[in-house]
C-alpha cells in the first residue's frame, strides 16, 4: 500500500473538481491558488483557454502587508470582484483548486460575493 503525500491528495481532488467546473465566456471559472505566504486568483475562460482577469497578493499596489493572511485574502476578493465587474463579468464558477474551503480561501470567496460577484 502506497502512502499519498498531501500534494498528491490535493492534485486528485483538483482534477475531480475540474471535471465538473468548466469556465465559459458567459460564466468563467474563478480559480484560487494559495502558497504559504501569498494568494493568487484568476478568472479563466476554459473554452478559449484565456485568462480574463487576474490578481495576487504580490502586486506592487496591494494594500495589505505580508503576514496578514486572511485580511489579505479578503482584500484580494474585493479586488478581483471589482476587476471582473469592470470587464463585464458578474457570474463565475468557483474553483477552490483542491484546497479546503476555509480560512483564506473562504475569506476570499466571501469578500468577492460581498463585492457583487455571483457564484
Secondary structure, 3 states (H helix, E strand, C coil): CCCCCHHHHHHHHHHHHHHHCCCCCCCCEEEEEECCCCEEEEEEECCCCEEEEEEECCCCCCCCCCCCHHHHHHHHHHHHHHHHHHCCCCECEEECCCCCCCCHHHHHHHHHHHCCCEC
